């Protein structure tokens, strides 16, 4: 089955409106919008206009925006480049950047034990002690607060402590009551709790709440005026941004903005992790690393939120021609990760094809 056909079926089923597919979602008119018609036609085939929710699409080349367009609605309003979009796990790339900054400043050593920085936190040990790099690379063996069993444990922990919600500190204290799932350094296993614990480390070392450090060192520097994070629970997925702001972040990534990191620091972000036995981990600092024959071809990350926004996001950076395709689907809870990956590749091919059309983007 062709990729285009596959994702049409997946997205139509997810929206529950395959029979409306002939009525295409029109691009939302906006002063900040930049459109490649071939890209909009791909979106129109897969997202029927009548269904709730929407999708924002950002495509850049060499950090320059070549397509920035909203389709459909979010919270009942037209989705535009200025609409607030929940990032979900795309947030991890920002938390990892904060960690990289402290590493460059010599305040954080990825090979040092977490207990060195949080001596009062008595995390149970299984095998060896937990290292900072285990958190970054998802090889910590820690529980994941998103799982059913862990949610039940958190409910009991909150009841015992008289807590309405967890914050970065009390989440770390909850982790101290949980047995590790396995020894660190042995197996790649995605866990949101590892990145919340990383955020706790960062705020302790920075001497200020994580969200303030992140705002001061990233948002304010890059002019991300419409990007926000929780003031309570950070690192794993509570950020929101706009297509306009994410374009600024994307440009900083491609340009390796020296206001954030040195060239050495930028390389660190996209260097594969390592298991204890030396085997490479296909994950860096908040990014999946896609290597072919040992060569890094692309990096990507998904983000799936819960609640009313039901964010279903996917970012892929194609390194060969320095192109980013970022999709932010909102209020579409059943658009799974395979459909998002396939859509990203189809949009990438559409923008490639547009270059061969007279007057298309060069």
ROMARGU-178019 format. One record per residue (C-alpha): x, y, z; residue number from 1. Coordinates in nm, 3 decimals, always signed. Example, Ala and Ser with C-alpha at 12.3 -4.5 7.8 and 13.67 -1.06 7.14 Angstrom:
+---------+---------+---------+-------+
|      c1 |      c2 |      c3 | votor |
+---------+---------+---------+-------+
|  +1.230 |  -0.450 |  +0.780 |     1 |
|  +1.367 |  -0.106 |  +0.714 |     2 |
+---------+---------+---------+-------+
This chain:
+---------+---------+---------+-------+
|      c1 |      c2 |      c3 | votor |
+---------+---------+---------+-------+
|  +0.000 |  +0.000 |  +0.000 |     1 |
|  +0.134 |  +0.344 |  -0.089 |     2 |
|  +0.230 |  +0.573 |  +0.201 |     3 |
|  -0.012 |  +0.841 |  +0.086 |     4 |
|  -0.300 |  +0.593 |  +0.083 |     5 |
|  -0.203 |  +0.455 |  +0.424 |     6 |
|  -0.202 |  +0.786 |  +0.605 |     7 |
|  -0.522 |  +0.894 |  +0.434 |     8 |
|  -0.693 |  +0.588 |  +0.581 |     9 |
|  -0.535 |  +0.635 |  +0.925 |    10 |
|  -0.622 |  +1.001 |  +0.954 |    11 |
|  -0.972 |  +0.961 |  +0.812 |    12 |
|  -1.049 |  +0.683 |  +1.059 |    13 |
|  -0.898 |  +0.883 |  +1.343 |    14 |
|  -1.125 |  +1.175 |  +1.271 |    15 |
|  -1.426 |  +0.950 |  +1.231 |    16 |
|  -1.518 |  +1.126 |  +0.910 |    17 |
|  -1.377 |  +0.937 |  +0.616 |    18 |
|  -1.700 |  +0.990 |  +0.429 |    19 |
|  -1.639 |  +1.369 |  +0.437 |    20 |
|  -1.290 |  +1.351 |  +0.291 |    21 |
|  -1.396 |  +1.517 |  -0.029 |    22 |
|  -1.462 |  +1.840 |  +0.165 |    23 |
|  -1.110 |  +1.962 |  +0.232 |    24 |
|  -0.987 |  +2.180 |  +0.518 |    25 |
|  -0.904 |  +2.520 |  +0.377 |    26 |
|  -0.594 |  +2.713 |  +0.486 |    27 |
|  -0.675 |  +2.987 |  +0.739 |    28 |
|  -0.606 |  +3.335 |  +0.600 |    29 |
|  -0.361 |  +3.523 |  +0.823 |    30 |
|  -0.099 |  +3.796 |  +0.778 |    31 |
|  +0.170 |  +3.565 |  +0.920 |    32 |
|  +0.084 |  +3.274 |  +0.694 |    33 |
|  +0.320 |  +3.158 |  +0.419 |    34 |
|  +0.184 |  +2.888 |  +0.192 |    35 |
|  +0.320 |  +2.626 |  -0.044 |    36 |
|  +0.004 |  +2.513 |  -0.231 |    37 |
|  +0.136 |  +2.158 |  -0.274 |    38 |
|  +0.168 |  +2.127 |  +0.104 |    39 |
|  -0.185 |  +2.256 |  +0.160 |    40 |
|  -0.317 |  +2.001 |  -0.088 |    41 |
|  -0.160 |  +1.720 |  +0.115 |    42 |
|  -0.324 |  +1.850 |  +0.433 |    43 |
|  -0.656 |  +1.889 |  +0.253 |    44 |
|  -0.653 |  +1.524 |  +0.149 |    45 |
|  -0.606 |  +1.400 |  +0.503 |    46 |
|  -0.800 |  +1.642 |  +0.726 |    47 |
|  -1.171 |  +1.683 |  +0.642 |    48 |
|  -1.308 |  +2.030 |  +0.707 |    49 |
|  -1.615 |  +1.916 |  +0.903 |    50 |
|  -1.424 |  +1.741 |  +1.181 |    51 |
|  -1.328 |  +1.924 |  +1.503 |    52 |
|  -0.973 |  +2.028 |  +1.573 |    53 |
|  -0.699 |  +2.153 |  +1.348 |    54 |
|  -0.336 |  +2.130 |  +1.250 |    55 |
|  -0.056 |  +2.382 |  +1.225 |    56 |
|  +0.221 |  +2.313 |  +0.974 |    57 |
|  +0.563 |  +2.477 |  +0.972 |    58 |
|  +0.829 |  +2.401 |  +0.711 |    59 |
|  +1.167 |  +2.570 |  +0.706 |    60 |
|  +1.482 |  +2.542 |  +0.499 |    61 |
|  +1.812 |  +2.663 |  +0.643 |    62 |
|  +1.608 |  +2.814 |  +0.923 |    63 |
|  +1.400 |  +3.028 |  +0.686 |    64 |
|  +1.024 |  +2.977 |  +0.685 |    65 |
|  +0.888 |  +2.851 |  +0.352 |    66 |
|  +0.546 |  +2.733 |  +0.479 |    67 |
|  +0.363 |  +2.845 |  +0.792 |    68 |
|  -0.007 |  +2.775 |  +0.787 |    69 |
|  -0.295 |  +2.677 |  +1.012 |    70 |
|  -0.588 |  +2.457 |  +0.911 |    71 |
|  -0.912 |  +2.398 |  +1.101 |    72 |
|  -0.972 |  +2.516 |  +1.457 |    73 |
|  -0.836 |  +2.489 |  +1.809 |    74 |
|  -1.069 |  +2.558 |  +2.103 |    75 |
|  -1.332 |  +2.664 |  +1.852 |    76 |
|  -1.117 |  +2.938 |  +1.698 |    77 |
|  -0.936 |  +2.937 |  +1.360 |    78 |
|  -0.588 |  +2.791 |  +1.396 |    79 |
|  -0.334 |  +3.049 |  +1.279 |    80 |
|  +0.044 |  +3.098 |  +1.314 |    81 |
|  -0.035 |  +3.294 |  +1.632 |    82 |
|  -0.254 |  +3.026 |  +1.793 |    83 |
|  -0.128 |  +2.871 |  +2.116 |    84 |
|  -0.037 |  +2.507 |  +2.054 |    85 |
|  +0.032 |  +2.249 |  +2.323 |    86 |
|  +0.374 |  +2.092 |  +2.267 |    87 |
|  +0.345 |  +1.779 |  +2.484 |    88 |
|  +0.677 |  +1.590 |  +2.466 |    89 |
|  +0.828 |  +1.835 |  +2.217 |    90 |
|  +0.895 |  +2.020 |  +2.546 |    91 |
|  +1.181 |  +1.779 |  +2.617 |    92 |
|  +1.411 |  +1.942 |  +2.363 |    93 |
|  +1.389 |  +2.265 |  +2.564 |    94 |
|  +1.458 |  +2.092 |  +2.896 |    95 |
|  +1.756 |  +1.917 |  +2.739 |    96 |
|  +1.885 |  +2.253 |  +2.614 |    97 |
|  +1.870 |  +2.386 |  +2.970 |    98 |
|  +2.073 |  +2.086 |  +3.086 |    99 |
|  +2.327 |  +2.138 |  +2.805 |   100 |
|  +2.376 |  +2.499 |  +2.913 |   101 |
|  +2.460 |  +2.393 |  +3.269 |   102 |
|  +2.692 |  +2.121 |  +3.137 |   103 |
|  +2.881 |  +2.380 |  +2.931 |   104 |
|  +2.910 |  +2.603 |  +3.237 |   105 |
|  +3.059 |  +2.317 |  +3.439 |   106 |
|  +2.768 |  +2.314 |  +3.682 |   107 |
|  +2.629 |  +1.977 |  +3.570 |   108 |
|  +2.824 |  +1.665 |  +3.478 |   109 |
|  +2.622 |  +1.408 |  +3.281 |   110 |
|  +2.836 |  +1.122 |  +3.415 |   111 |
|  +2.783 |  +1.220 |  +3.780 |   112 |
|  +2.532 |  +1.052 |  +4.009 |   113 |
|  +2.197 |  +1.224 |  +4.055 |   114 |
|  +2.247 |  +1.182 |  +4.431 |   115 |
|  +2.545 |  +1.418 |  +4.414 |   116 |
|  +2.316 |  +1.704 |  +4.312 |   117 |
|  +2.013 |  +1.596 |  +4.518 |   118 |
|  +2.171 |  +1.451 |  +4.833 |   119 |
|  +1.850 |  +1.463 |  +5.036 |   120 |
|  +1.661 |  +1.260 |  +4.775 |   121 |
|  +1.701 |  +0.893 |  +4.861 |   122 |
|  +1.616 |  +0.721 |  +4.534 |   123 |
|  +1.612 |  +0.339 |  +4.558 |   124 |
|  +1.911 |  +0.182 |  +4.384 |   125 |
|  +1.892 |  -0.117 |  +4.153 |   126 |
|  +2.229 |  -0.225 |  +4.018 |   127 |
|  +2.427 |  +0.101 |  +4.010 |   128 |
|  +2.322 |  +0.451 |  +4.106 |   129 |
|  +2.137 |  +0.674 |  +3.863 |   130 |
|  +2.348 |  +0.911 |  +3.651 |   131 |
|  +2.237 |  +1.240 |  +3.495 |   132 |
|  +2.295 |  +1.103 |  +3.143 |   133 |
|  +2.053 |  +0.819 |  +3.216 |   134 |
|  +1.775 |  +1.077 |  +3.247 |   135 |
|  +1.865 |  +1.251 |  +2.922 |   136 |
|  +1.889 |  +0.931 |  +2.718 |   137 |
|  +1.584 |  +0.747 |  +2.864 |   138 |
|  +1.795 |  +0.463 |  +3.005 |   139 |
|  +1.717 |  +0.538 |  +3.370 |   140 |
|  +1.494 |  +0.240 |  +3.450 |   141 |
|  +1.262 |  +0.482 |  +3.634 |   142 |
|  +0.883 |  +0.445 |  +3.647 |   143 |
|  +0.675 |  +0.671 |  +3.421 |   144 |
|  +0.414 |  +0.886 |  +3.595 |   145 |
|  +0.190 |  +0.851 |  +3.287 |   146 |
|  +0.133 |  +0.477 |  +3.335 |   147 |
|  -0.175 |  +0.340 |  +3.510 |   148 |
|  +0.007 |  +0.176 |  +3.801 |   149 |
|  +0.211 |  +0.490 |  +3.864 |   150 |
|  -0.098 |  +0.711 |  +3.849 |   151 |
|  -0.256 |  +0.499 |  +4.122 |   152 |
|  +0.059 |  +0.530 |  +4.331 |   153 |
|  +0.066 |  +0.908 |  +4.283 |   154 |
|  -0.298 |  +0.937 |  +4.391 |   155 |
|  -0.215 |  +0.758 |  +4.716 |   156 |
|  +0.103 |  +0.964 |  +4.764 |   157 |
|  -0.090 |  +1.289 |  +4.719 |   158 |
|  -0.356 |  +1.174 |  +4.963 |   159 |
|  -0.097 |  +1.090 |  +5.226 |   160 |
|  +0.082 |  +1.422 |  +5.178 |   161 |
|  -0.232 |  +1.632 |  +5.144 |   162 |
|  -0.124 |  +1.748 |  +4.798 |   163 |
|  -0.362 |  +1.869 |  +4.528 |   164 |
|  -0.101 |  +1.824 |  +4.255 |   165 |
|  +0.265 |  +1.731 |  +4.221 |   166 |
|  +0.539 |  +1.978 |  +4.142 |   167 |
|  +0.897 |  +1.909 |  +4.036 |   168 |
|  +1.012 |  +1.857 |  +4.394 |   169 |
|  +0.724 |  +1.641 |  +4.515 |   170 |
|  +0.742 |  +1.435 |  +4.195 |   171 |
|  +1.106 |  +1.358 |  +4.286 |   172 |
|  +0.995 |  +1.266 |  +4.639 |   173 |
|  +0.729 |  +1.037 |  +4.494 |   174 |
|  +0.996 |  +0.867 |  +4.280 |   175 |
|  +1.188 |  +0.796 |  +4.601 |   176 |
|  +0.895 |  +0.579 |  +4.714 |   177 |
|  +0.900 |  +0.370 |  +4.395 |   178 |
|  +1.122 |  +0.078 |  +4.307 |   179 |
|  +1.311 |  +0.117 |  +3.978 |   180 |
|  +1.172 |  -0.090 |  +3.694 |   181 |
|  +1.522 |  -0.213 |  +3.607 |   182 |
|  +1.889 |  -0.127 |  +3.637 |   183 |
|  +1.991 |  +0.200 |  +3.470 |   184 |
|  +2.211 |  +0.189 |  +3.164 |   185 |
|  +2.073 |  -0.139 |  +3.032 |   186 |
|  +1.760 |  -0.067 |  +2.825 |   187 |
|  +1.610 |  +0.227 |  +2.635 |   188 |
|  +1.265 |  +0.290 |  +2.777 |   189 |
|  +1.089 |  +0.623 |  +2.729 |   190 |
|  +0.986 |  +0.776 |  +3.060 |   191 |
|  +0.844 |  +1.121 |  +3.126 |   192 |
|  +0.948 |  +1.100 |  +3.490 |   193 |
|  +1.316 |  +1.106 |  +3.392 |   194 |
|  +1.277 |  +1.448 |  +3.233 |   195 |
|  +1.076 |  +1.589 |  +3.525 |   196 |
|  +1.357 |  +1.473 |  +3.755 |   197 |
|  +1.601 |  +1.643 |  +3.516 |   198 |
|  +1.399 |  +1.966 |  +3.549 |   199 |
|  +1.426 |  +1.935 |  +3.928 |   200 |
|  +1.805 |  +1.898 |  +3.900 |   201 |
|  +1.823 |  +2.207 |  +3.678 |   202 |
|  +1.624 |  +2.429 |  +3.910 |   203 |
|  +1.827 |  +2.323 |  +4.213 |   204 |
|  +2.156 |  +2.397 |  +4.033 |   205 |
|  +2.024 |  +2.720 |  +3.879 |   206 |
|  +1.892 |  +2.845 |  +4.212 |   207 |
|  +1.559 |  +2.943 |  +4.061 |   208 |
|  +1.241 |  +2.766 |  +3.946 |   209 |
|  +1.288 |  +2.575 |  +3.621 |   210 |
|  +1.033 |  +2.779 |  +3.427 |   211 |
|  +1.211 |  +3.103 |  +3.520 |   212 |
|  +1.553 |  +2.969 |  +3.419 |   213 |
|  +1.413 |  +2.842 |  +3.088 |   214 |
|  +1.242 |  +3.174 |  +3.015 |   215 |
|  +1.549 |  +3.379 |  +3.099 |   216 |
|  +1.800 |  +3.165 |  +2.914 |   217 |
|  +1.595 |  +3.059 |  +2.607 |   218 |
|  +1.261 |  +3.233 |  +2.561 |   219 |
|  +1.384 |  +3.587 |  +2.635 |   220 |
|  +1.706 |  +3.541 |  +2.434 |   221 |
|  +1.526 |  +3.418 |  +2.121 |   222 |
|  +1.222 |  +3.645 |  +2.155 |   223 |
|  +0.974 |  +3.363 |  +2.215 |   224 |
|  +0.714 |  +3.602 |  +2.355 |   225 |
|  +0.421 |  +3.364 |  +2.310 |   226 |
|  +0.588 |  +3.050 |  +2.449 |   227 |
|  +0.496 |  +2.937 |  +2.801 |   228 |
|  +0.555 |  +2.654 |  +3.043 |   229 |
|  +0.400 |  +2.536 |  +3.366 |   230 |
|  +0.511 |  +2.714 |  +3.681 |   231 |
|  +0.481 |  +2.385 |  +3.871 |   232 |
|  +0.564 |  +2.075 |  +3.667 |   233 |
|  +0.829 |  +2.084 |  +3.395 |   234 |
|  +1.058 |  +1.897 |  +3.162 |   235 |
|  +0.829 |  +1.638 |  +3.014 |   236 |
|  +0.545 |  +1.808 |  +2.831 |   237 |
|  +0.364 |  +2.117 |  +2.961 |   238 |
|  +0.487 |  +2.383 |  +2.720 |   239 |
|  +0.282 |  +2.577 |  +2.468 |   240 |
|  +0.405 |  +2.780 |  +2.171 |   241 |
|  +0.296 |  +2.918 |  +1.834 |   242 |
|  +0.409 |  +2.845 |  +1.479 |   243 |
|  +0.572 |  +3.189 |  +1.481 |   244 |
|  +0.771 |  +3.118 |  +1.796 |   245 |
|  +0.867 |  +2.764 |  +1.701 |   246 |
|  +1.010 |  +2.904 |  +1.376 |   247 |
|  +1.246 |  +3.120 |  +1.585 |   248 |
|  +1.354 |  +2.817 |  +1.790 |   249 |
|  +1.404 |  +2.613 |  +1.474 |   250 |
|  +1.621 |  +2.887 |  +1.325 |   251 |
|  +1.837 |  +2.889 |  +1.639 |   252 |
|  +1.885 |  +2.512 |  +1.601 |   253 |
|  +1.995 |  +2.534 |  +1.238 |   254 |
|  +2.218 |  +2.835 |  +1.297 |   255 |
|  +2.362 |  +2.686 |  +1.618 |   256 |
|  +2.297 |  +3.016 |  +1.790 |   257 |
|  +2.601 |  +3.102 |  +2.003 |   258 |
|  +2.382 |  +3.283 |  +2.253 |   259 |
|  +2.263 |  +2.939 |  +2.365 |   260 |
|  +2.559 |  +2.703 |  +2.322 |   261 |
|  +2.908 |  +2.678 |  +2.178 |   262 |
|  +2.965 |  +2.462 |  +1.867 |   263 |
|  +3.079 |  +2.181 |  +2.099 |   264 |
|  +2.758 |  +2.214 |  +2.299 |   265 |
|  +2.546 |  +2.197 |  +1.986 |   266 |
|  +2.719 |  +1.874 |  +1.880 |   267 |
|  +2.645 |  +1.728 |  +2.222 |   268 |
|  +2.270 |  +1.761 |  +2.163 |   269 |
|  +2.277 |  +1.527 |  +1.863 |   270 |
|  +2.540 |  +1.278 |  +1.976 |   271 |
|  +2.400 |  +0.929 |  +2.046 |   272 |
|  +2.388 |  +0.817 |  +2.407 |   273 |
|  +2.555 |  +0.500 |  +2.530 |   274 |
|  +2.442 |  +0.200 |  +2.729 |   275 |
|  +2.678 |  +0.078 |  +2.999 |   276 |
|  +2.821 |  -0.183 |  +2.761 |   277 |
|  +2.912 |  +0.086 |  +2.507 |   278 |
|  +2.627 |  +0.014 |  +2.264 |   279 |
|  +2.495 |  +0.340 |  +2.114 |   280 |
|  +2.152 |  +0.472 |  +2.205 |   281 |
|  +1.956 |  +0.628 |  +1.917 |   282 |
|  +1.856 |  +0.923 |  +2.135 |   283 |
|  +2.037 |  +1.244 |  +2.220 |   284 |
|  +1.928 |  +1.544 |  +2.423 |   285 |
|  +1.550 |  +1.542 |  +2.369 |   286 |
|  +1.569 |  +1.409 |  +2.011 |   287 |
|  +1.543 |  +1.069 |  +1.843 |   288 |
|  +1.848 |  +1.017 |  +1.622 |   289 |
|  +1.797 |  +0.836 |  +1.291 |   290 |
|  +2.126 |  +0.690 |  +1.172 |   291 |
|  +2.191 |  +0.498 |  +0.851 |   292 |
|  +2.524 |  +0.314 |  +0.831 |   293 |
|  +2.647 |  +0.521 |  +1.122 |   294 |
|  +2.555 |  +0.852 |  +0.959 |   295 |
|  +2.297 |  +1.081 |  +1.114 |   296 |
|  +2.030 |  +1.145 |  +0.847 |   297 |
|  +1.751 |  +1.304 |  +1.049 |   298 |
|  +1.637 |  +1.381 |  +1.401 |   299 |
|  +1.280 |  +1.385 |  +1.521 |   300 |
|  +1.043 |  +1.375 |  +1.815 |   301 |
|  +0.673 |  +1.328 |  +1.871 |   302 |
|  +0.444 |  +1.477 |  +2.130 |   303 |
|  +0.111 |  +1.341 |  +2.245 |   304 |
|  -0.092 |  +1.529 |  +2.504 |   305 |
|  -0.401 |  +1.447 |  +2.703 |   306 |
|  -0.707 |  +1.647 |  +2.801 |   307 |
|  -0.911 |  +1.871 |  +2.575 |   308 |
|  -0.622 |  +1.976 |  +2.350 |   309 |
|  -0.517 |  +1.615 |  +2.271 |   310 |
|  -0.204 |  +1.740 |  +2.098 |   311 |
|  -0.056 |  +1.502 |  +1.839 |   312 |
|  +0.266 |  +1.664 |  +1.720 |   313 |
|  +0.569 |  +1.559 |  +1.521 |   314 |
|  +0.891 |  +1.740 |  +1.432 |   315 |
|  +1.146 |  +1.600 |  +1.186 |   316 |
|  +1.466 |  +1.775 |  +1.081 |   317 |
|  +1.604 |  +1.640 |  +0.752 |   318 |
|  +1.978 |  +1.704 |  +0.770 |   319 |
|  +2.075 |  +1.648 |  +0.404 |   320 |
|  +1.902 |  +1.965 |  +0.282 |   321 |
|  +1.850 |  +2.133 |  +0.622 |   322 |
|  +1.472 |  +2.115 |  +0.611 |   323 |
|  +1.236 |  +2.100 |  +0.909 |   324 |
|  +0.879 |  +1.971 |  +0.886 |   325 |
|  +0.679 |  +2.040 |  +1.202 |   326 |
|  +0.314 |  +1.942 |  +1.244 |   327 |
|  +0.103 |  +2.033 |  +1.545 |   328 |
|  -0.232 |  +1.853 |  +1.538 |   329 |
|  -0.468 |  +1.973 |  +1.812 |   330 |
|  -0.791 |  +1.812 |  +1.936 |   331 |
|  -0.727 |  +1.503 |  +1.723 |   332 |
|  -0.655 |  +1.233 |  +1.985 |   333 |
|  -0.650 |  +0.933 |  +1.753 |   334 |
|  -0.383 |  +1.049 |  +1.507 |   335 |
|  -0.116 |  +0.798 |  +1.605 |   336 |
|  +0.260 |  +0.833 |  +1.577 |   337 |
|  +0.288 |  +0.620 |  +1.263 |   338 |
|  +0.038 |  +0.843 |  +1.082 |   339 |
|  +0.226 |  +1.153 |  +1.198 |   340 |
|  +0.559 |  +1.019 |  +1.073 |   341 |
|  +0.411 |  +0.924 |  +0.736 |   342 |
|  +0.246 |  +1.266 |  +0.705 |   343 |
|  +0.579 |  +1.436 |  +0.778 |   344 |
|  +0.748 |  +1.246 |  +0.498 |   345 |
|  +0.468 |  +1.324 |  +0.253 |   346 |
|  +0.484 |  +1.695 |  +0.338 |   347 |
|  +0.861 |  +1.686 |  +0.294 |   348 |
|  +0.819 |  +1.536 |  -0.054 |   349 |
|  +0.551 |  +1.795 |  -0.139 |   350 |
|  +0.779 |  +2.086 |  -0.055 |   351 |
|  +1.057 |  +1.920 |  -0.254 |   352 |
|  +0.827 |  +1.888 |  -0.555 |   353 |
|  +0.730 |  +2.255 |  -0.523 |   354 |
|  +1.091 |  +2.356 |  -0.591 |   355 |
|  +1.063 |  +2.210 |  -0.940 |   356 |
|  +0.757 |  +2.420 |  -1.020 |   357 |
|  +0.811 |  +2.766 |  -1.176 |   358 |
|  +0.777 |  +3.038 |  -0.910 |   359 |
|  +0.787 |  +2.778 |  -0.632 |   360 |
|  +1.010 |  +2.831 |  -0.325 |   361 |
|  +1.379 |  +2.790 |  -0.402 |   362 |
+---------+---------+---------+-------+
